[in-house]
Structures are given as structure tokens and as C-alpha cells.
């Protein structure tokens, strides 16, 4: 088992990474004395595979007060309706408001976001443990403390920063992950290689087939740890996204999130939309003469293609809807958009106020 420490003063926490940790979850949490009353938030798909196993581990380690709240899977279910549903489920469990609650977020990014928001707002905050089960959540959304829900088709508009007290990552959960979801998660890994560590790109290029086949779990653990090392160091410097340091993690997300919203979360997985956002960011950077490495764009395009991620958007996703959705991006300020643009491998630049005509042209021609 590998351990990574996210250092945030009193809010610091460990990230544990290792195979079969899900079988040991009861023992791991028991040893940390975070609380005795376990409320597991998960979705229907993950519950059908892992909920019984997790409950059994808790019972085998002396926990007797255990309940769960289950929501449908999918980004469109990261909603106010399901947030309220989970709060009422938690209140039913905590009838006398005297329990020492630990919320366990068992699932992917949707479960982690809404579950973290529930934990952060119930009784003004109870202990939260993230147990990400998708590659995307294991390399990215499982740490950092961003929680929340979508408001209609506006992604992540309502939420808060609420750090977990522990993160438990078992790479073996990826063996039951849909291949499309796994490819989606690799888009976030590509992002880390572009913004901070080019060696990640080389690893992906040289071992893409091994990764997609899950034939080398050691390699999977390596990309998880490398990604989290990058994100944790950035979060430590700018926990609440106030210093234009953490914003680099949004590379590819400005247009990526807009594409998700414009398609009402029904066409693209997050990483698929991110893939389109990454290519758009490269094209913007090239047109504005910010991109210094002429071969970099083609290299990333080939890598995304080999992973199996889209480079062209579905025709049903209209350009005007994407541009309209961009206005709700949290980085959109004073009528101006904010893009993170690639310069060369491992280096990016913030650009405020990219002309919408350039964006519209790219959406028409390039993606």
C-alpha cells in the first residue's frame, strides 16, 4: 500500500492506494477513529457490485450502525433533487441527531461530488471519506475538496470546498469499470502530462494498450500516483482556487464543461468532452501563437486517438449552445472567458478574453 499526504494544515489527510483495499475498508477506518456511524453514498451500478462487500468489511470490524443512500448513476443525477433525497436519508439514519457520522462516498466523480456536498452541509459538516471507484475519480476528483451539484444544465454551479478526512483507492475496482469510462478517465491523465509532467505522456504513448487491457496493475497504480502527486501539490498551494495556481487543473475544461452542459450530459462522458476541450485549447493556443512546440499538438491528437477518445464533436451538439454554456463557467468574469493554453510540454499560460469568433470558428472547423 502506498500513502500520499495532502498537506493542508488542520485539514490534511492521507490518500491510500493499493490493491484489495476495499476488502480492508472497515479495518482502515476503524484504526483512524473517525466515527462509528457509517452512511454510505453510492449509485445503483456501484451498489450492485461493491456495496455488500463494503458493508461486510464494516460489520467484520465491529461497526453495527450502517446505512446507505443510493442514487441513479450518471452526471444528470448530480442534482438538487438527489442532494435533498440523500439529506433526508441521512436524517432518517440520524434520527436523534446524536450519531458520530462518517459519510463514505463509494463511486465515481458524481458520487464523490454530491456525497462530499452532503457531508459538508449536513449538521454543518460531518466526516467524509472518499472511496473513488473510477479512473477519473481516482486520478482527479477524489481529492482536492471540490464538492457540489449541477443546477439544471449548468455544471457544478452549487457547491463548496470540503476536504475529506481520508481517501481510499483500490485500483482493482477498475476491473469492473466500463471500457468507455476507463478511456474517459485517461483524458484527465493526459491533462496532467500536458500541464506539468511530460513523462506521463511518454508513459501513456508507450503503454496505451497495456493500460486499456488492464494487464499491468502496477502501471495503473503508477499513473494514479503520478497524477495525484501533481494535483495534491497544486491544491496545497491554492486550496480554494484563489491564486490562479489551481486554475491550471481546469486545462481543457472551459470548452469541455460547456460541451457536457450543451449536450445535457447525455452525449459525452466527462473525459470525452475534456478530450474535445483539450484539442480546442491547442487550436486556440496555435492561432494566438502561444504554442511554442509545433509538434506538441499533433502528438496529443495522436495520443487521444489511440486511447479511443473523440476528436470531433457529435453533430447534435450545437455550437451556439456550447458558447452559451461557456458564459456559466466559473472562470468567466467581467464578460471575459479565461483559458488555460498549452505552451510546450509541462507549461501552460492563462489567457483572458479569447475572441468568441476564434472559438466559434474552431468549433465549426476543428472539433
C-alpha positions, 0 to 999 in steps of 0.5 A: 500500500502506498500513502500520499499526504495532502498537506493542508494544515488542520485539514490534511489527510492521507490518500491510500492506494493499493490493491484489495483495499476495499476488502480492508475498508472497515479495518482502515477506518476503524484504526483512524477513529473517525466515527462509528456511524457509517452512511454510505453514498453510492449509485445503483451500478456501484451498489450492485457490485461493491456495496455488500462487500463494503458493508461486510468489511464494516460489520467484520470490524465491529461497526453495527450502525450502517446505512446507505443512500443510493442514487441513479448513476450518471452526471444528470443525477448530480442534482438538487433533487438527489442532494435533498433525497440523500439529506433526508436519508441521512436524517432518517439514519440520524434520527436523534441527531446524536450519531458520530457520522462518517459519510463514505462516498463509494463511486465515481466523480458524481458520487464523490461530488454530491456525497462530499456536498452532503457531508459538508452541509449536513449538521454543518459538516460531518466526516467524509471519506472518499472511496473513488471507484473510477479512473477519473475519480481516482486520478482527479476528483477524489481529492482536492475538496471540490464538492457540489451539484449541477443546477439544471444544465449548468455544471457544478454551479452549487457547491463548496470546498470540503476536504475529506478526512481520508481517501481510499483507492483500490485500483482493482475496482477498475476491473469492473469499470466500463471500457468507455469510462476507463478511456474517459478517465485517461483524458484527465491523465493526459491533462496532467502530462500536458500541464506539468509532467511530460513523462506521463505522456511518454508513459501513456504513448508507450503503454496505451494498450497495456493500460486499456487491457488492464494487464499491468496493475502496477502501471495503473497504480503508477499513473494514479500516483503520478497524477495525484502527486501533481494535483495534491501539490497544486491544491496545497498551494491554492486550496480554494482556487484563489491564486490562479495556481489551481486554475491550471487543473481546469486545462481543457475544461472551459470548452469541455464543461460547456460541451457536457452542459450543451449536450445535457450530459447525455452525449459525452462522458466527462473525459470525452468532452475534456478530450474535445476541450483539450484539442480546442485549447491547442487550436486556440493556443496555435492561432494566438501563437502561444504554442511554442512546440509545433509538434506538441499538438499533433502528438496529443491528437495522436495520443487521444486517438489511440486511447479511443477518445473523440476528436470531433464533436457529435453533430447534435451538439450545437455550437451556439449552445456550447458558447452559451454554456461557456458564459456559466463557467466559473472562470468567466468574469467581467464578460471575459472567458479565461483559458488555460493554453498549452505552451510546450510540454509541462507549461501552460499560460492563462489567457483572458478574453479569447475572441468568441469568433476564434472559438466559434470558428474552431468549433465549426472547423476543428472539433 
